[in-house]
Amino acid sequence: MVNNTFTQMLPEFLNRKLITFCPTCLKPIYGADIEVHRLINSDVNRWPVNFVHCHTYNQFPKHALILYIDSDMTVRGHEVSDFIKLEET
């Protein structure tokens, strides 16, 4: 049987969890930065899932960090995209 108190506190804990550091700018990436609650509540059918996090930090230009996240919300790998283009719709 799952402890309901634990289940309710899990997203809050994961939002504060330090997931990784960006290897380019050393920005700390937390669960809230990648909206981990959306991953928990989604119907992902294969793990690890890739998640693209675009950000700037400490005067580094905008860049994309690609995270490979497993079902335990742990980063199993990451890479930084050399080129990105974001289109407004």
C-alpha positions as CSV (number, residue, x, y, z in Angstrom):
1,M,0.0,0.0,0.0
2,V,1.3,3.5,-1.0
3,N,1.6,6.0,1.8
4,N,-0.7,8.9,0.6
5,T,1.3,11.5,2.6
6,F,4.5,10.5,0.9
7,T,2.8,10.5,-2.5
8,Q,1.4,14.0,-2.0
9,M,4.8,15.3,-0.8
10,L,6.8,13.7,-3.6
11,P,6.3,16.4,-6.3
12,E,7.2,19.1,-3.7
13,F,10.3,17.2,-2.8
14,L,11.3,16.7,-6.5
15,N,10.7,20.3,-7.3
16,R,13.4,21.2,-4.7
17,K,15.7,18.3,-5.8
18,L,19.0,19.3,-7.5
19,I,18.8,17.4,-10.8
20,T,22.1,18.4,-12.4
21,F,24.4,21.2,-13.3
22,C,24.6,22.6,-16.9
23,P,28.1,21.6,-18.2
24,T,28.3,24.9,-20.2
25,C,27.4,27.6,-17.7
26,L,27.2,25.5,-14.4
27,K,23.7,26.6,-13.7
28,P,22.1,24.3,-11.1
29,I,19.0,22.7,-12.5
30,Y,16.3,21.8,-10.0
31,G,13.1,19.7,-10.5
32,A,11.0,22.9,-10.7
33,D,13.1,24.1,-13.6
34,I,12.1,21.2,-15.7
35,E,8.5,21.0,-14.4
36,V,9.1,17.5,-12.9
37,H,5.4,17.4,-11.8
38,R,4.4,17.3,-15.5
39,L,6.7,14.3,-16.1
40,I,5.2,12.5,-13.1
41,N,1.7,13.0,-14.3
42,S,2.3,12.3,-17.9
43,D,1.8,9.0,-19.7
44,V,5.4,8.3,-20.7
45,N,5.6,4.9,-22.3
46,R,9.4,4.6,-22.5
47,W,12.2,5.7,-20.2
48,P,14.6,7.5,-20.1
49,V,12.7,10.5,-21.5
50,N,14.6,13.4,-23.1
51,F,13.8,16.9,-21.9
52,V,15.2,20.0,-23.5
53,H,15.8,22.9,-21.1
54,C,16.7,26.3,-22.7
55,H,18.2,28.8,-20.4
56,T,20.8,31.6,-19.9
57,Y,23.0,32.0,-16.9
58,N,25.9,34.2,-15.8
59,Q,26.2,36.1,-19.1
60,F,26.2,32.9,-21.1
61,P,24.0,33.1,-24.2
62,K,20.8,31.1,-24.4
63,H,21.6,27.4,-25.0
64,A,19.7,24.1,-24.8
65,L,20.6,21.4,-22.3
66,I,19.2,18.0,-23.3
67,L,18.5,15.8,-20.3
68,Y,17.8,12.1,-20.3
69,I,15.7,11.4,-17.3
70,D,14.7,8.0,-15.9
71,S,11.5,7.0,-14.2
72,D,13.0,7.8,-10.8
73,M,13.5,11.4,-12.0
74,T,17.3,10.9,-12.1
75,V,19.4,12.3,-14.9
76,R,21.1,9.4,-16.8
77,G,22.9,11.6,-19.3
78,H,23.0,15.1,-20.7
79,E,24.3,17.1,-23.6
80,V,24.3,20.7,-24.7
81,S,23.0,21.6,-28.2
82,D,25.4,23.6,-30.3
83,F,22.7,25.3,-32.2
84,I,19.1,26.2,-31.3
85,K,16.3,28.1,-32.9
86,L,13.1,28.9,-31.0
87,E,10.1,29.9,-33.1
88,E,7.3,31.9,-31.6
89,T,3.8,30.7,-32.7
